[in-house]
Amino acid sequence: MISSLSISNYALIKKLQLEPDAGLNIITGETGAGKSIMLGAVGLLLGKRADTKALLDKDKKCVVEGEFDISKLGLEALFEEEDLDYEASSIIRREINPKGKSRAFINDVPVTLETMKTVGLRLIDIHSQNESIQLGNKSVKIKLIDDFAQTTKELQQFQSDYQVFSRLSKKLTELLEEEKNSKTDEDYKKYLLEELAAADLKAEEQAALEEELKLLEHAEEIKLKLSQISVEFDESEIAINDRLKEASVALKNIASFSKELETLSSRFESATEEIIDIIRDVVTIQDNVEHNPSRLEEVNQRLDLIYKLQQKHKVADVEGLITIQNKLESETLGAINLEEEIKELKGEKEKMERQMIQSAETLSEKRRGQIDTFSSSLNGLLAEVGMPDGHVEFVYKRVEPWKLGIDEIEILFSANKGIKPEPVGNVASGGEFSRLMFCIKYLLASKTAMPTVVFDEIDTGVSGEIAMKMANMMRRMSENHQIISISHLPQIAARGQAHYFVYKNNEAEKAESMIRKLEPADRLEEIAKMIGGENPSDTARNSAKELIEMK
């Protein structure tokens, strides 16, 4: 329910404030006064697009804001789904700045136009003669049946099952595609893994092999050089080691004469011991180095294998090859696990499909159980709104499961006797369709919590007794729902619990659309004008009074 509505700087509206009654609100006014402009502004709260052409003052922003009492609409789940804070009294605001940039807010939280549309359409239902396209939407037709049959519980159960089934189906499709792709190169991966496994690679072996290769390739040169060094230091007649030892003894003999000599002697002795130790290592290496052609060939072959594998897999070291080997092993194991996962997922999907079909059957049964009642009730109401030969049929068709069940509904309509009913969008005129939708919403009003319903000149083409019946139907609808009716008929205006008059103020430089709530005397005068013209007679005033007082 709209608690308040404010519009500023939109089209011909400079500033407008409205606090509709909780029941039946009537809006009247001359053609062109601005009634359609008001609906255009309300459309902004439903996510409709707008640009700077909508601004009355091009230097100021346009703001449309509505406060809604949503406590009875059961929108908690919707707000949670849209990641919004639910408040029983919620505010929706739309702003358009002079540069044409649009901003939308719900409870002061910025939202997208799509979110605003999703929420807004659950708060306001604008009905005009141009809505026949709605009944071409299969979701809209199903929702009409669901609202009448009150299938909320059954629909929620089905949609919960359908969502789980859809999620499992999607996951299974992805796994089957993954399995298909993996099988395409499974043999090649198996070959690569076997090749790497056969190589029996060790993380540090490449560096060790490359160093050993250098020794093996230069063994004779190394052995010769080391031999020359060992002879010079330890085996010649004037061996360097012996001379170093003699020098060390000489320094020790004079070390006690000064601190400096003592330090020098100590350093020389340490250096001599280090050199002698180095020469021992030289001899050891010399003894170990040998020319070994068979080992040289073996090392070369091993390194060739490593280099080829690195080039093949485009890596720089053995560690990279081992990483690839581990990955291939995981993928091979993963392929085995994938088969098991697919098998398990197929079982889950089949089980959930049975559960989903069962909940869909329950939902469908409840819908089909109310179709005849819905159509017969509608056919009865059509006569009351001036279509005595009007006939509606709901044709049920079972389909593959979709988001709203296993049903599709086609609405067939004929306004004339003896004419075969056809899809309503193809045969109903604007006025006929308008009255058909009015009857549908009248029936649904007693079944479900509806948003604020706006009837935009739904009474076009009717008068007299039919207009009176529609007015009474609106009044009954308003007992449980907020109704706003833009009308040009006095019969309907007289049944309103609040009456607003839209007019143009031409006193300023630019014409402005304005609205005011009519007090009882002004209301009577306005209805009299609707009956008898701009200067109503006393007879017209008496007729207006009778209409207002009529029960």
C-alpha positions as CSV (number, residue, x, y, z in Angstrom):
1,M,0.0,0.0,0.0
2,I,1.2,3.5,-0.9
3,S,1.5,5.5,2.3
4,S,2.7,8.6,0.5
5,L,3.9,9.6,-2.9
6,S,6.0,12.7,-3.8
7,I,7.0,13.9,-7.2
8,S,9.2,16.9,-8.0
9,N,10.5,18.5,-11.2
10,Y,8.9,15.9,-13.5
11,A,7.4,16.9,-16.8
12,L,4.7,19.5,-15.9
13,I,4.9,18.6,-12.2
14,K,6.9,21.1,-10.1
15,K,6.0,19.5,-6.8
16,L,3.3,17.1,-5.9
17,Q,2.5,15.3,-2.6
18,L,-0.1,12.6,-2.2
19,E,-1.1,10.4,0.7
20,P,-3.7,8.0,-0.7
21,D,-6.4,6.4,1.3
22,A,-6.0,2.7,2.2
23,G,-9.2,2.0,0.2
24,L,-10.6,3.3,-3.1
25,N,-8.9,6.5,-4.4
26,I,-10.4,8.3,-7.4
27,I,-8.4,10.6,-9.6
28,T,-10.2,12.8,-12.1
29,G,-9.4,15.9,-14.1
30,E,-9.6,17.4,-17.6
31,T,-7.9,15.7,-20.5
32,G,-4.3,16.9,-20.6
33,A,-4.3,18.1,-17.1
34,G,-1.5,15.7,-16.1
35,K,-3.1,12.3,-15.0
36,S,-0.9,10.4,-17.4
37,I,2.1,12.4,-16.3
38,M,1.5,11.2,-12.8
39,L,1.5,7.6,-14.0
40,G,4.7,8.2,-15.9
41,A,6.4,9.4,-12.7
42,V,5.1,6.3,-10.8
43,G,6.5,4.3,-13.6
44,L,10.0,5.5,-12.6
45,L,9.5,3.6,-9.3
46,L,8.9,0.5,-11.4
47,G,12.3,0.8,-13.1
48,K,11.2,2.4,-16.3
49,R,13.9,4.5,-18.1
50,A,13.9,8.2,-18.3
51,D,16.1,11.0,-19.5
52,T,16.6,14.8,-19.1
53,K,13.5,15.4,-21.3
54,A,11.5,14.4,-18.2
55,L,12.8,17.4,-16.2
56,L,10.6,20.5,-15.8
57,D,13.6,22.6,-14.7
58,K,16.6,21.4,-16.7
59,D,19.0,22.7,-14.0
60,K,17.5,20.7,-11.1
61,K,17.1,17.0,-10.5
62,C,13.9,15.1,-10.7
63,V,12.9,13.1,-7.6
64,V,10.1,10.5,-7.3
65,E,9.7,8.9,-3.9
66,G,7.1,6.5,-2.6
67,E,6.7,5.2,1.0
68,F,5.0,1.8,1.1
69,D,3.4,-0.3,3.8
70,I,4.4,-3.8,2.8
71,S,3.7,-5.6,6.0
72,K,1.0,-7.8,4.5
73,L,2.6,-8.6,1.2
74,G,5.0,-11.3,2.3
75,L,8.1,-9.8,0.6
76,E,10.7,-10.8,3.2
77,A,12.2,-13.6,0.9
78,L,12.3,-11.2,-2.0
79,F,14.2,-8.6,-0.1
80,E,16.6,-11.2,1.2
81,E,17.1,-12.5,-2.4
82,E,17.9,-9.0,-3.6
83,D,20.2,-8.4,-0.6
84,L,18.1,-5.6,0.9
85,D,17.1,-4.9,4.4
86,Y,13.4,-5.6,4.9
87,E,11.3,-2.9,6.5
88,A,7.6,-3.1,7.0
89,S,7.5,0.6,5.9
90,S,9.9,0.8,2.9
91,I,10.9,3.8,0.8
92,I,11.6,3.6,-2.9
93,R,13.3,6.7,-4.5
94,R,14.3,7.5,-8.0
95,E,16.5,10.5,-9.0
96,I,17.4,11.9,-12.4
97,N,20.0,14.6,-12.4
98,P,20.3,17.4,-15.1
99,K,23.0,15.4,-16.9
100,G,20.5,12.5,-17.4
101,K,22.1,10.2,-14.8
102,S,19.6,8.0,-13.0
103,R,19.9,6.7,-9.5
104,A,17.6,4.3,-7.7
105,F,17.3,3.6,-3.9
106,I,15.4,1.2,-1.8
107,N,15.5,2.1,1.9
108,D,18.4,4.5,1.1
109,V,20.4,1.6,-0.4
110,P,21.5,2.2,-4.0
111,V,20.1,-0.5,-6.3
112,T,20.0,-1.3,-10.0
113,L,17.0,-0.5,-12.2
114,E,16.5,-4.2,-12.6
115,T,16.2,-4.6,-8.8
116,M,13.9,-1.6,-8.6
117,K,11.7,-3.1,-11.3
118,T,11.6,-6.5,-9.5
119,V,10.6,-5.0,-6.2
120,G,8.4,-2.2,-7.7
121,L,6.2,-4.6,-9.6
122,R,5.4,-6.4,-6.4
123,L,4.2,-3.1,-4.9
124,I,2.2,-1.4,-7.7
125,D,0.1,-3.0,-10.4
126,I,-0.8,-0.5,-13.1
127,H,-3.6,-1.7,-15.3
128,S,-4.6,0.0,-18.6
129,Q,-6.0,-0.9,-21.9
130,N,-2.6,-1.5,-23.4
131,E,-1.7,-4.5,-21.3
132,S,-2.8,-7.3,-23.6
133,I,0.8,-8.2,-24.2
134,Q,1.0,-9.4,-20.6
135,L,-1.3,-12.4,-21.3
136,G,1.1,-13.5,-24.0
137,N,3.6,-14.2,-21.3
138,K,3.3,-17.9,-20.1
139,S,4.5,-16.9,-16.6
140,V,1.8,-14.3,-16.2
141,K,-0.9,-16.8,-17.2
142,I,0.3,-19.4,-14.8
143,K,0.5,-16.8,-12.0
144,L,-3.2,-16.0,-12.5
145,I,-4.1,-19.6,-11.9
146,D,-1.7,-19.8,-9.0
147,D,-3.2,-16.7,-7.3
148,F,-6.7,-18.1,-7.8
149,A,-5.9,-21.6,-6.7
150,Q,-3.7,-20.3,-3.8
151,T,-0.8,-22.6,-4.6
152,T,1.9,-20.7,-2.7
153,K,3.0,-23.7,-0.6
154,E,3.0,-26.2,-3.5
155,L,4.8,-23.8,-5.8
156,Q,7.5,-23.1,-3.3
157,Q,8.0,-26.8,-2.7
158,F,8.3,-27.5,-6.5
159,Q,10.6,-24.5,-7.1
160,S,12.9,-25.7,-4.2
161,D,13.1,-29.2,-5.8
162,Y,13.5,-27.7,-9.3
163,Q,16.4,-25.5,-8.2
164,V,18.2,-28.5,-6.7
165,F,17.5,-30.6,-9.8
166,S,18.7,-27.8,-12.1
167,R,21.8,-27.4,-10.1
168,L,22.5,-31.1,-10.2
169,S,21.8,-31.2,-13.9
170,K,24.2,-28.3,-14.6
171,K,26.9,-30.0,-12.5
172,L,26.4,-33.3,-14.3
173,T,26.6,-31.6,-17.7
174,E,29.9,-29.9,-16.7
175,L,31.4,-33.2,-15.4
176,L,30.3,-35.1,-18.5
177,E,32.0,-32.4,-20.7
178,E,35.1,-32.6,-18.5
179,E,35.1,-36.4,-18.9
180,K,34.7,-36.1,-22.7
181,N,37.6,-33.7,-22.9
182,S,39.8,-35.8,-20.6
183,K,39.2,-38.9,-22.7
184,T,40.2,-37.1,-25.9
185,D,43.9,-36.9,-24.7
186,E,43.8,-39.6,-22.0
187,D,46.0,-42.0,-24.0
188,Y,48.6,-39.3,-24.7
189,K,48.7,-38.3,-21.0
190,K,49.1,-41.9,-20.0
191,Y,52.0,-42.2,-22.4
192,L,53.6,-39.1,-21.0
193,L,53.2,-40.3,-17.5
194,E,54.7,-43.7,-18.3
195,E,57.7,-42.0,-20.0
196,L,58.4,-39.8,-17.0
197,A,57.9,-42.6,-14.5
198,A,60.3,-44.8,-16.4
199,A,62.9,-42.0,-16.3
200,D,62.9,-42.3,-12.5
201,L,63.9,-38.6,-12.0
202,K,65.6,-37.3,-8.9
203,A,65.3,-33.6,-7.9
204,E,69.1,-32.8,-7.6
205,E,70.5,-35.3,-10.1
206,Q,70.9,-33.0,-13.1
207,A,73.4,-30.7,-11.4
208,A,75.4,-33.6,-10.0
209,L,75.5,-35.3,-13.4
210,E,76.6,-32.2,-15.2
211,E,79.5,-31.7,-12.7
212,E,80.5,-35.4,-13.1
213,L,80.4,-35.0,-16.8
214,K,82.9,-32.2,-16.7
215,L,85.3,-34.3,-14.6
216,L,85.0,-37.3,-16.8
217,E,85.5,-35.3,-20.0
218,H,88.7,-33.7,-18.6
219,A,90.0,-36.6,-16.4
220,E,93.4,-36.9,-18.0
221,E,94.1,-33.1,-17.9
222,I,92.9,-32.9,-14.3
223,K,95.1,-35.9,-13.2
224,L,98.2,-34.4,-15.0
225,K,97.8,-30.9,-13.4
226,L,97.1,-32.3,-9.9
227,S,100.2,-34.6,-10.3
228,Q,102.4,-31.7,-11.1
229,I,101.2,-29.8,-8.1
230,S,101.7,-32.8,-5.7
231,V,105.2,-33.4,-7.0
232,E,106.2,-29.7,-6.6
233,F,104.9,-29.5,-3.0
234,D,105.7,-33.0,-1.6
235,E,107.9,-35.2,-3.8
236,S,110.7,-33.1,-5.4
237,E,114.2,-32.8,-4.0
238,I,113.4,-29.3,-2.8
239,A,109.7,-29.9,-1.9
240,I,107.8,-26.8,-1.1
241,N,106.1,-28.4,1.9
242,D,109.6,-29.2,3.5
243,R,110.8,-25.6,2.9
244,L,107.5,-24.2,4.4
245,K,108.1,-26.4,7.5
246,E,111.7,-25.1,7.8
247,A,110.5,-21.5,7.5
248,S,107.9,-22.2,10.2
249,V,110.6,-23.6,12.6
250,A,112.8,-20.5,11.9
251,L,109.9,-18.1,12.8
252,K,109.1,-20.0,16.0
253,N,112.8,-19.6,17.1
254,I,112.5,-15.8,17.0
255,A,108.8,-15.5,17.9
256,S,109.6,-14.7,21.6
257,F,111.5,-11.5,20.7
258,S,108.4,-9.4,19.9
259,K,104.6,-9.5,19.9
260,E,104.6,-8.9,16.1
261,L,107.0,-11.8,15.4
262,E,104.9,-14.1,17.6
263,T,101.7,-13.2,15.6
264,L,103.6,-13.6,12.3
265,S,104.8,-17.0,13.4
266,S,101.4,-18.2,14.4
267,R,99.9,-17.0,11.1
268,F,102.6,-18.7,9.1
269,E,102.2,-22.0,11.0
270,S,98.4,-22.0,10.3
271,A,98.9,-21.2,6.6
272,T,101.5,-24.0,6.3
273,E,99.1,-26.5,7.8
274,E,96.3,-25.4,5.5
275,I,98.6,-25.7,2.4
276,I,99.8,-29.2,3.5
277,D,96.1,-30.2,4.0
278,I,95.2,-28.8,0.5
279,I,98.0,-30.9,-1.1
280,R,96.6,-34.0,0.7
281,D,93.2,-33.3,-1.0
282,V,94.9,-32.7,-4.3
283,V,96.5,-36.2,-4.0
284,T,93.2,-37.7,-3.0
285,I,91.4,-36.2,-6.0
286,Q,94.3,-37.2,-8.2
287,D,94.0,-40.8,-7.1
288,N,90.2,-40.8,-7.6
289,V,90.1,-39.2,-11.0
290,E,90.3,-41.7,-13.8
291,H,89.4,-41.9,-17.5
292,N,86.2,-44.0,-17.6
293,P,84.7,-44.1,-21.1
294,S,81.8,-46.4,-20.1
295,R,80.8,-44.1,-17.2
296,L,81.2,-41.1,-19.5
297,E,78.7,-42.6,-22.0
298,E,76.3,-43.5,-19.2
299,V,76.3,-39.9,-17.9
300,N,75.9,-38.5,-21.4
301,Q,72.9,-40.8,-22.1
302,R,71.2,-39.9,-18.8
303,L,71.7,-36.1,-19.4
304,D,70.4,-36.5,-23.0
305,L,67.2,-38.1,-21.7
306,I,66.8,-35.3,-19.2
307,Y,67.4,-32.6,-21.8
308,K,64.9,-34.1,-24.2
309,L,62.2,-34.4,-21.6
310,Q,62.8,-30.8,-20.6
311,Q,62.5,-29.6,-24.2
312,K,59.4,-31.7,-24.7
313,H,57.6,-30.4,-21.7
314,K,59.1,-26.9,-22.0
315,V,60.6,-26.7,-18.5
316,A,64.1,-25.7,-17.4
317,D,65.0,-28.3,-14.7
318,V,64.2,-31.7,-13.3
319,E,62.0,-30.2,-10.6
320,G,59.7,-28.9,-13.4
321,L,59.5,-32.4,-14.9
322,I,58.7,-33.9,-11.5
323,T,55.9,-31.3,-11.1
324,I,54.4,-32.3,-14.5
325,Q,54.7,-36.0,-13.5
326,N,52.8,-35.3,-10.3
327,K,50.1,-33.4,-12.2
328,L,49.7,-36.2,-14.7
329,E,49.4,-38.7,-11.8
330,S,46.7,-36.5,-10.2
331,E,44.8,-36.2,-13.5
332,T,44.9,-39.9,-14.0
333,L,43.6,-40.4,-10.5
334,G,41.1,-37.6,-11.0
335,A,39.8,-39.4,-14.1
336,I,39.1,-42.4,-12.0
337,N,37.5,-40.2,-9.3
338,L,35.5,-38.4,-12.0
339,E,33.9,-41.6,-13.2
340,E,32.8,-42.3,-9.6
341,E,31.6,-38.7,-9.1
342,I,29.5,-38.9,-12.3
343,K,28.0,-42.2,-11.3
344,E,27.1,-40.8,-7.9
345,L,25.7,-37.5,-9.3
346,K,23.5,-39.4,-11.8
347,G,22.0,-41.2,-8.9
348,E,21.3,-38.0,-7.0
349,K,19.8,-36.4,-10.1
350,E,17.5,-39.3,-10.8
351,K,16.3,-39.3,-7.1
352,M,15.7,-35.5,-7.2
353,E,14.0,-35.7,-10.5
354,R,11.5,-38.2,-9.0
355,Q,10.9,-35.9,-6.1
356,M,10.6,-32.8,-8.4
357,I,8.0,-34.6,-10.6
358,Q,6.0,-35.6,-7.5
359,S,5.9,-32.0,-6.2
360,A,5.1,-30.8,-9.8
361,E,2.2,-33.3,-10.0
362,T,0.8,-32.0,-6.7
363,L,1.0,-28.4,-7.9
364,S,-0.5,-29.3,-11.2
365,E,-3.4,-31.2,-9.7
366,K,-4.3,-28.2,-7.5
367,R,-4.1,-25.8,-10.5
368,R,-6.3,-28.1,-12.7
369,G,-8.8,-28.5,-9.8
370,Q,-9.5,-24.7,-9.9
371,I,-9.3,-24.0,-13.6
372,D,-13.0,-24.7,-14.3
373,T,-14.1,-22.7,-11.2
374,F,-11.9,-19.8,-12.3
375,S,-13.3,-19.7,-15.8
376,S,-16.9,-20.1,-14.8
377,S,-16.5,-17.3,-12.2
378,L,-15.0,-15.1,-14.9
379,N,-17.7,-15.8,-17.4
380,G,-20.3,-14.8,-14.8
381,L,-18.5,-11.5,-14.1
382,L,-18.2,-10.7,-17.8
383,A,-22.0,-10.3,-18.1
384,E,-21.9,-7.9,-15.2
385,V,-19.4,-5.6,-17.0
386,G,-21.3,-5.4,-20.2
387,M,-20.1,-8.6,-22.1
388,P,-23.1,-11.0,-21.7
389,D,-21.9,-13.1,-24.6
390,G,-18.2,-13.0,-23.4
391,H,-16.7,-16.4,-22.9
392,V,-13.3,-17.4,-21.4
393,E,-11.6,-20.8,-21.4
394,F,-8.4,-21.9,-19.7
395,V,-6.7,-24.6,-21.8
396,Y,-4.2,-26.8,-19.9
397,K,-1.1,-28.3,-21.4
398,R,1.5,-30.5,-19.8
399,V,5.1,-29.6,-20.6
400,E,8.6,-30.5,-19.6
401,P,9.5,-29.2,-16.2
402,W,10.3,-25.4,-16.1
403,K,10.6,-22.9,-13.3
404,L,6.8,-22.8,-12.7
405,G,6.0,-26.5,-12.9
406,I,4.9,-28.9,-15.6
407,D,2.0,-26.8,-16.8
408,E,1.3,-24.2,-19.4
409,I,-2.0,-22.3,-19.7
410,E,-3.6,-20.7,-22.7
411,I,-6.4,-18.2,-22.2
412,L,-9.0,-18.3,-24.9
413,F,-11.6,-15.6,-25.3
414,S,-14.6,-14.7,-27.3
415,A,-16.7,-11.5,-26.8
416,N,-19.5,-12.5,-29.2
417,K,-22.0,-15.3,-29.3
418,G,-21.2,-18.1,-31.7
419,I,-17.6,-17.1,-32.2
420,K,-15.0,-19.7,-31.3
421,P,-12.7,-18.5,-28.5
422,E,-9.1,-17.8,-29.6
423,P,-6.0,-16.6,-27.6
424,V,-7.0,-13.5,-25.8
425,G,-4.3,-11.3,-27.2
426,N,-5.4,-12.0,-30.7
427,V,-9.1,-11.3,-30.4
428,A,-9.9,-8.9,-27.5
429,S,-10.2,-5.2,-28.2
430,G,-8.7,-2.7,-25.9
431,G,-12.0,-2.2,-24.0
432,E,-12.9,-5.9,-23.9
433,F,-9.4,-6.8,-22.7
434,S,-9.5,-4.1,-20.1
435,R,-12.8,-5.3,-18.6
436,L,-11.6,-9.0,-18.7
437,M,-8.5,-8.1,-16.7
438,F,-10.6,-6.1,-14.3
439,C,-12.8,-9.1,-13.7
440,I,-9.6,-11.3,-13.2
441,K,-8.2,-8.9,-10.7
442,Y,-11.6,-8.6,-9.0
443,L,-11.6,-12.4,-8.5
444,L,-8.0,-12.5,-7.3
445,A,-8.5,-9.7,-4.8
446,S,-10.4,-12.0,-2.6
447,K,-7.7,-14.7,-2.9
448,T,-4.4,-13.1,-2.4
449,A,-2.5,-10.1,-1.0
450,M,-2.3,-7.8,-4.0
451,P,-0.1,-4.7,-4.4
452,T,-1.7,-1.3,-4.9
453,V,-3.8,-1.6,-8.0
454,V,-3.9,1.4,-10.4
455,F,-6.8,1.3,-12.9
456,D,-6.0,3.8,-15.7
457,E,-9.3,4.7,-17.3
458,I,-10.4,1.1,-17.2
459,D,-14.0,2.3,-17.5
460,T,-13.5,3.6,-21.1
461,G,-16.4,2.5,-23.3
462,V,-18.8,1.7,-20.5
463,S,-21.6,3.7,-18.9
464,G,-24.9,3.6,-17.0
465,E,-25.6,0.4,-15.1
466,I,-22.4,-1.3,-16.2
467,A,-20.4,1.6,-14.8
468,M,-22.2,1.3,-11.6
469,K,-21.5,-2.4,-11.3
470,M,-17.8,-1.8,-11.9
471,A,-17.8,1.0,-9.3
472,N,-19.3,-1.4,-6.7
473,M,-16.8,-4.1,-7.7
474,M,-13.9,-1.6,-7.1
475,R,-15.4,-0.6,-3.8
476,R,-15.5,-4.3,-2.7
477,M,-11.9,-4.8,-3.9
478,S,-10.9,-1.8,-1.8
479,E,-12.1,-3.5,1.4
480,N,-8.8,-5.5,1.5
481,H,-6.6,-3.7,-1.1
482,Q,-5.6,-0.2,-1.9
483,I,-7.1,0.8,-5.3
484,I,-6.3,4.0,-7.3
485,S,-8.7,4.6,-10.2
486,I,-8.2,7.3,-12.9
487,S,-11.7,7.7,-14.2
488,H,-13.9,9.9,-16.2
489,L,-17.2,8.3,-15.0
490,P,-19.2,9.9,-12.2
491,Q,-20.6,6.5,-11.1
492,I,-17.0,5.4,-10.3
493,A,-15.9,8.7,-8.9
494,A,-18.8,8.7,-6.5
495,R,-17.8,5.4,-4.9
496,G,-14.3,6.6,-3.9
497,Q,-13.3,7.0,-0.3
498,A,-10.8,9.7,-1.4
499,H,-11.2,11.9,-4.4
500,Y,-8.2,13.8,-6.0
501,F,-8.5,16.4,-8.7
502,V,-5.7,17.0,-11.2
503,Y,-5.6,20.4,-12.9
504,K,-3.3,22.7,-14.7
505,N,-2.0,25.9,-13.1
506,N,-1.4,28.4,-15.9
507,E,-0.6,31.4,-13.6
508,A,3.2,30.8,-13.6
509,E,5.5,31.3,-16.7
510,K,5.3,27.5,-17.3
511,A,2.1,25.6,-17.0
512,E,2.2,23.2,-14.0
513,S,0.2,20.1,-13.2
514,M,-1.2,20.1,-9.7
515,I,-3.4,17.8,-7.6
516,R,-5.6,18.4,-4.6
517,K,-7.8,16.3,-2.4
518,L,-11.4,17.3,-2.7
519,E,-13.4,18.1,0.4
520,P,-17.0,16.8,0.4
521,A,-18.5,20.0,-1.1
522,D,-15.9,20.3,-3.8
523,R,-16.2,16.5,-4.5
524,L,-19.9,16.8,-5.1
525,E,-19.4,19.8,-7.5
526,E,-16.7,17.8,-9.4
527,I,-19.0,14.8,-9.8
528,A,-21.8,17.1,-10.9
529,K,-19.5,18.6,-13.6
530,M,-18.8,15.0,-14.7
531,I,-22.5,14.5,-15.1
532,G,-23.7,17.9,-16.5
533,G,-20.7,19.7,-17.8
534,E,-18.7,22.7,-16.7
535,N,-21.7,24.6,-15.4
536,P,-23.8,21.8,-13.7
537,S,-27.5,22.3,-13.0
538,D,-29.1,21.6,-9.7
539,T,-30.4,18.3,-11.3
540,A,-26.8,17.3,-11.9
541,R,-25.9,18.2,-8.4
542,N,-28.8,16.1,-7.0
543,S,-27.7,13.2,-9.2
544,A,-24.2,13.5,-7.9
545,K,-25.5,13.5,-4.3
546,E,-27.5,10.4,-5.0
547,L,-24.5,8.6,-6.5
548,I,-22.4,9.5,-3.5
549,E,-25.0,8.4,-1.0
550,M,-25.9,5.2,-2.8
551,K,-24.9,2.1,-1.0
